[in-house]
């Protein structure tokens, strides 16, 4: 019986993989089943502990996207400043999956993973593996429809989640700012374990059945005989050479990757940093605006003095209704305030103008009679008596 080297290599690798343990049991968080804040906080606490103790975590999802559509599939965000602790997005237009997270320096790092067309109106499954979490650099792998689509090695590590779990929000495809434009059938986080165990959540048979090779194990042993160890040694050397070659290639394309990331950030429609809802300012002129996680995404400050409203819409207060002037007809209402006309002829008083109901309540225009007999020496003829009147 003749055996080619590729066949021998395949059978040998199958035998070696059959003897490798499948990994410890995994914990699974069903993101779509989180109903209230209490469940979300518990999930964040479990995930935070896993990030600091385990080597691998997996984002496992099954979804259906319209043609060339996409959006954010899963994300962990800060409730204070909307910082991305971890975000997984599907870009249907360019057939990519983007993994974004905060690095140790506080900046957001983006990992671009190539994939086959996931936005074609049909159901697909993906597994995003974050491996080497306890090392200085980690690796990210993308499995699309039970096949390894792309990977990125030596990327910066994630920063730990805050100790206050209630300050972290879990969002899935239908709750994020950039909503996933399709249907998410399942979304789970697999904590620990192997790719095979994570694949079992989407019926992906990554781990082959070792019994399939038992029937040929005797033939393999008879063919390989004493040369088994030598062949394994050659395979190890070959694997090392491939690893060095991969590292050299990655060093050469670093500049190209930076250019690609810049183009993605600037030109891909529909996927940018969340735009501030306060630009342009939706509030009333002169009213401060603050971003908010609650609908509609912003909060307006109080209306300016002399007006009333919710900060978005403000209307003028008519201070003249309190009659702060000498007579009702002497009051002139203005936007944000009021003013009084001068006192009538023969009367004198200081001018009055102000803003707001409180000012109109506490200030009144006073018009006093002018004594012309005193102020005007020639008011009456000589030797006559001057009698002042109002």
ChimeraX attribute file (.defattr): number of C-alpha atoms within 10 A of each C-alpha:
attribute: neighborCount
match mode: 1-to-1
recipient: residues
	/A:1	4
	/A:2	6
	/A:3	10
	/A:4	7
	/A:5	9
	/A:6	9
	/A:7	11
	/A:8	15
	/A:9	15
	/A:10	11
	/A:11	16
	/A:12	20
	/A:13	13
	/A:14	17
	/A:15	18
	/A:16	11
	/A:17	14
	/A:18	17
	/A:19	9
	/A:20	8
	/A:21	8
	/A:22	14
	/A:23	12
	/A:24	10
	/A:25	12
	/A:26	15
	/A:27	15
	/A:28	20
	/A:29	18
	/A:30	13
	/A:31	20
	/A:32	15
	/A:33	12
	/A:34	16
	/A:35	9
	/A:36	8
	/A:37	12
	/A:38	11
	/A:39	13
	/A:40	20
	/A:41	19
	/A:42	14
	/A:43	19
	/A:44	24
	/A:45	18
	/A:46	16
	/A:47	22
	/A:48	16
	/A:49	14
	/A:50	18
	/A:51	20
	/A:52	13
	/A:53	12
	/A:54	16
	/A:55	18
	/A:56	22
	/A:57	26
	/A:58	25
	/A:59	22
	/A:60	23
	/A:61	21
	/A:62	19
	/A:63	21
	/A:64	21
	/A:65	22
	/A:66	16
	/A:67	16
	/A:68	16
	/A:69	21
	/A:70	28
	/A:71	24
	/A:72	25
	/A:73	25
	/A:74	26
	/A:75	21
	/A:76	21
	/A:77	20
	/A:78	17
	/A:79	14
	/A:80	12
	/A:81	10
	/A:82	15
	/A:83	16
	/A:84	18
	/A:85	22
	/A:86	19
	/A:87	20
	/A:88	22
	/A:89	21
	/A:90	25
	/A:91	25
	/A:92	22
	/A:93	15
	/A:94	18
	/A:95	18
	/A:96	21
	/A:97	26
	/A:98	18
	/A:99	22
	/A:100	19
	/A:101	24
	/A:102	21
	/A:103	17
	/A:104	13
	/A:105	7
	/A:106	12
	/A:107	11
	/A:108	15
	/A:109	18
	/A:110	18
	/A:111	22
	/A:112	19
	/A:113	20
	/A:114	17
	/A:115	22
	/A:116	13
	/A:117	18
	/A:118	29
	/A:119	24
	/A:120	14
	/A:121	16
	/A:122	12
	/A:123	16
	/A:124	20
	/A:125	22
	/A:126	25
	/A:127	28
	/A:128	25
	/A:129	21
	/A:130	21
	/A:131	20
	/A:132	19
	/A:133	21
	/A:134	15
	/A:135	12
	/A:136	11
	/A:137	14
	/A:138	19
	/A:139	19
	/A:140	21
	/A:141	19
	/A:142	27
	/A:143	21
	/A:144	21
	/A:145	20
	/A:146	19
	/A:147	14
	/A:148	14
	/A:149	16
	/A:150	18
	/A:151	16
	/A:152	15
	/A:153	16
	/A:154	14
	/A:155	16
	/A:156	19
	/A:157	21
	/A:158	23
	/A:159	17
	/A:160	14
	/A:161	22
	/A:162	14
	/A:163	12
	/A:164	10
	/A:165	18
	/A:166	16
	/A:167	14
	/A:168	23
	/A:169	18
	/A:170	21
	/A:171	21
	/A:172	20
	/A:173	24
	/A:174	18
	/A:175	14
	/A:176	18
	/A:177	16
	/A:178	18
	/A:179	17
	/A:180	24
	/A:181	21
	/A:182	18
	/A:183	15
	/A:184	19
	/A:185	13
	/A:186	16
	/A:187	23
	/A:188	21
	/A:189	23
	/A:190	27
	/A:191	23
	/A:192	23
	/A:193	19
	/A:194	22
	/A:195	22
	/A:196	17
	/A:197	21
	/A:198	27
	/A:199	22
	/A:200	14
	/A:201	18
	/A:202	19
	/A:203	13
	/A:204	18
	/A:205	13
	/A:206	15
	/A:207	16
	/A:208	12
	/A:209	11
	/A:210	13
	/A:211	11
	/A:212	12
	/A:213	16
	/A:214	12
	/A:215	9
	/A:216	12
	/A:217	15
	/A:218	10
	/A:219	12
	/A:220	18
	/A:221	13
	/A:222	10
	/A:223	15
	/A:224	14
	/A:225	10
	/A:226	10
	/A:227	11
	/A:228	14
	/A:229	11
	/A:230	11
	/A:231	15
	/A:232	14
	/A:233	12
	/A:234	12
	/A:235	14
	/A:236	12
	/A:237	12
	/A:238	11
	/A:239	12
	/A:240	12
	/A:241	12
	/A:242	12
	/A:243	12
	/A:244	11
	/A:245	12
	/A:246	12
	/A:247	13
	/A:248	11
	/A:249	11
	/A:250	16
	/A:251	10
	/A:252	10
	/A:253	11
	/A:254	11
	/A:255	10
	/A:256	11
	/A:257	14
	/A:258	11
	/A:259	11
	/A:260	12
	/A:261	14
	/A:262	11
	/A:263	11
	/A:264	15
	/A:265	13
	/A:266	10
	/A:267	10
	/A:268	12
	/A:269	10
	/A:270	11
	/A:271	17
	/A:272	12
	/A:273	10
	/A:274	10
	/A:275	9
	/A:276	13
	/A:277	16
	/A:278	17
	/A:279	9
	/A:280	8
	/A:281	17
	/A:282	17
	/A:283	22
	/A:284	20
	/A:285	13
	/A:286	12
	/A:287	17
	/A:288	17
	/A:289	21
	/A:290	14
	/A:291	18
	/A:292	18
	/A:293	13
	/A:294	8
	/A:295	7
	/A:296	9
	/A:297	13
	/A:298	17
	/A:299	21
	/A:300	20
	/A:301	15
	/A:302	19
	/A:303	22
	/A:304	18
	/A:305	14
	/A:306	22
	/A:307	20
	/A:308	16
	/A:309	14
	/A:310	14
	/A:311	22
	/A:312	18
	/A:313	15
	/A:314	18
	/A:315	16
	/A:316	18
	/A:317	21
	/A:318	20
	/A:319	25
	/A:320	21
	/A:321	12
	/A:322	14
	/A:323	17
	/A:324	26
	/A:325	26
	/A:326	19
	/A:327	14
	/A:328	13
	/A:329	11
	/A:330	18
	/A:331	23
	/A:332	16
	/A:333	19
	/A:334	17
	/A:335	13
	/A:336	18
	/A:337	22
	/A:338	24
	/A:339	21
	/A:340	24
	/A:341	16
	/A:342	18
	/A:343	20
	/A:344	14
	/A:345	8
	/A:346	13
	/A:347	14
	/A:348	14
	/A:349	15
	/A:350	11
	/A:351	14
	/A:352	19
	/A:353	20
	/A:354	19
	/A:355	20
	/A:356	19
	/A:357	20
	/A:358	12
	/A:359	16
	/A:360	24
	/A:361	12
	/A:362	8
	/A:363	13
	/A:364	16
	/A:365	23
	/A:366	15
	/A:367	18
	/A:368	14
	/A:369	15
	/A:370	17
	/A:371	14
	/A:372	17
	/A:373	15
	/A:374	11
	/A:375	9
	/A:376	10
	/A:377	10
	/A:378	11
	/A:379	14
	/A:380	13
	/A:381	9
	/A:382	8
	/A:383	6
	/A:384	7
	/A:385	10
	/A:386	15
	/A:387	10
	/A:388	12
	/A:389	10
	/A:390	9
